[in-house]
Amino acid sequence: MNLPKEFEYYLQRGIAKKSDSDKPRAKFLISESETSLEGLNERIKIIGINNKNANSIIKDCYDIIMELVRAKLLIDGYSSSGNYAHESEISYLKKIGFLEIDISFLNELRYFRNSVTYYGKILDKEYAKKVYDFLNKIIGQLKDAVSEHKANFLSFLNSIKDGEKVGIIAHANCIDGMASTVFMVEILKKKYPSVKVDINFISYTAGLLDKLAERFKKIEINKVFVLDLNVDIDMLDEFESFRTKFDVCFIDHHPLSPKLKIDNKVIKTCKEDCTSLVIYKFGEDLTDYKKWSWLVCVASVSEFSWKNPDNLKFIRSYYPNYKPGDENSDLLKLVDKTGSLVIYYSKDSLKAYDIILKRNFDKIEEIHKEVSAELERCLKDFEKNAESHFDKHLYFYFFKSRFSLGSKMSTILSVRHKGSTIIVFSEVEGTDMIKAGIRNNGEPLKYTMTDLVRAGITGLENAMGGGHAPASGGSFLRKDLDKFKEQVKIFVKEKIKS
């Protein structure tokens, strides 16, 4: 098929128009394309590509590509409408350096997609496979085209002055939050030797950002990095208030809240691009790659970043023999040990951070043995005493331990009971709160764990919850435990029935 005309042709005829840059709308389209791509990959992984789903696969591939193309147009201040709008959008790729062979294929795909949508044309699995391969070939270049994340990060970094006090707020009890902080501090120290960094690891607890705001004001901190925290879902009002008081760079890979006020200091990535991996790559020339390659790989595996083929390739550049799920791999053993360290110091994440910073692997090994023994005790108790529903599709388990094992337990149990939703409860020491770790490792999921936890906390006082599709967490008052469980059961019953 012929190439589309030059983009200026469509501008002259009013099909494409110059307008103001619309980055919030572009971010939404990028997020939508990532969600659609994730769903498409899961569908193909489960059922493959055949003649029955060929048309659907082709349309989905085209829509994912075009959402990113439109996002790029919006970022650059263009929009298209009316007849030949899609053709004009594809022509813009010529302007930004895409290969003519790829533009020609996409233009052909546009034609066939229209034939399917408007004229009922039936396409075969061979062409659907070609289109899916093309999507995987071009998706990286499209993502690079729409990403301004690194430029925005460096712009914020360059606005800091040497000797200035900088705050870091990161996710407590989390390898990704810990690793993100290690890399961020190294970047700051390398660029500004006299910078003073104030590190704070926090959990999702109402009021914590307000307390930090008071302290930051007292010690004259203005620049703040918020890392690997889903605050735009769980603590939105508090976070927006915090942003009015400080100059904040927010870097996170949890789902984006549509209510979050977007600016160039908000860096939201897809869930597979975990926060520490993003910062590690941002820190090119400032991060000691040889020193910290083990930690970025540990964090990436702990966050299932390997599900993105590019990230798996990155991990294997340091650990060539790594295979996802191989419990005997050296990398997965290191993930397990680092996870034990984070659990051991769940009440004082700075101690875990210090051990990681010193790369004290003997101490990590010692702690891992102690945590593993306690974890094994709790896992055995789960099999004896967990409460199950809907033919073992849903499990509730309340446990007591001197360690914060909920997240790790739910992860392990979701693998052992694949396809079941595992919810483990524990008390938050010194409070009247209960926290829940929730995971389902099934493919495909009948519902997301984010939707489940939101259904569970609906109407509960001082409750919050959020996370990813396969894994989430929440907290609520102890008196509402039975109410939470009942609301979850109602939600799950409806979902598995449909």
Stockholm file with secondary structure:
# STOCKHOLM 1.0

chainA/1-498         MNLPKEFEYYLQRGIAKKSDSDKPRAKFLISESETSLEGLNERIKIIGINNKNANSIIKDCYDIIMELVRAKLLIDGYSSSGNYAHESEISYLKKIGFLEIDISFLNELRYFRNSVTYYGKILDKEYAKKVYDFLNKIIGQLKDAVSEHKANFLSFLNSIKDGEKVGIIAHANCIDGMASTVFMVEILKKKYPSVKVDINFISYTAGLLDKLAERFKKIEINKVFVLDLNVDIDMLDEFESFRTKFDVCFIDHHPLSPKLKIDNKVIKTCKEDCTSLVIYKFGEDLTDYKKWSWLVCVASVSEFSWKNPDNLKFIRSYYPNYKPGDENSDLLKLVDKTGSLVIYYSKDSLKAYDIILKRNFDKIEEIHKEVSAELERCLKDFEKNAESHFDKHLYFYFFKSRFSLGSKMSTILSVRHKGSTIIVFSEVEGTDMIKAGIRNNGEPLKYTMTDLVRAGITGLENAMGGGHAPASGGSFLRKDLDKFKEQVKIFVKEKIKS
#=GR chainA/1-498 SS CCCCCCHHHHHHTTSEEECCCCHHHHHHHHHHHHHHHHHHHHHHHHHCCCTTTHHHHHHHHHHHHHHHHHHHHHHHTEEECSTTHHHHHHHHHHHTTCCHHHHHHHHHHHHHHHHHHHHCCCCCHHHHHHHHHHHHHHHHHHHHHHCCHHHHHHHHHHTSCTTCEEEEEEESSCHHHHHHHHHHHHHHHHHCTTCEEEEEEECSCTTHHHHHHHHHHHTTCCEEEEESCCHHHHSHHHHHHHHHHSEEEEEECSCCCTTSCCCTTEEECCTTSCHHHHHHHHTTTTSCHHHHHHHHHHHHHHTTGGGSHHHHHHHHHHCTTCCTTCTTSHHHHHHHHHHHHHHHTTTCHHHHHHHHHTTCHHHHHHHHHHHHHHHHHHHHHHHHHCEEETTTTEEEEECCCSSCCHHHHHHHHHHHTTTSEEEEEEECTTSSEEEEEEECCCSSCSSCHHHHHHHHHTTCTTCEEEECSSEEEEEEEGGGHHHHHHHHHHHHHHHHHC
#=GC SS_cons         CCCCCCHHHHHHTTSEEECCCCHHHHHHHHHHHHHHHHHHHHHHHHHCCCTTTHHHHHHHHHHHHHHHHHHHHHHHTEEECSTTHHHHHHHHHHHTTCCHHHHHHHHHHHHHHHHHHHHCCCCCHHHHHHHHHHHHHHHHHHHHHHCCHHHHHHHHHHTSCTTCEEEEEEESSCHHHHHHHHHHHHHHHHHCTTCEEEEEEECSCTTHHHHHHHHHHHTTCCEEEEESCCHHHHSHHHHHHHHHHSEEEEEECSCCCTTSCCCTTEEECCTTSCHHHHHHHHTTTTSCHHHHHHHHHHHHHHTTGGGSHHHHHHHHHHCTTCCTTCTTSHHHHHHHHHHHHHHHTTTCHHHHHHHHHTTCHHHHHHHHHHHHHHHHHHHHHHHHHCEEETTTTEEEEECCCSSCCHHHHHHHHHHHTTTSEEEEEEECTTSSEEEEEEECCCSSCSSCHHHHHHHHHTTCTTCEEEECSSEEEEEEEGGGHHHHHHHHHHHHHHHHHC
//
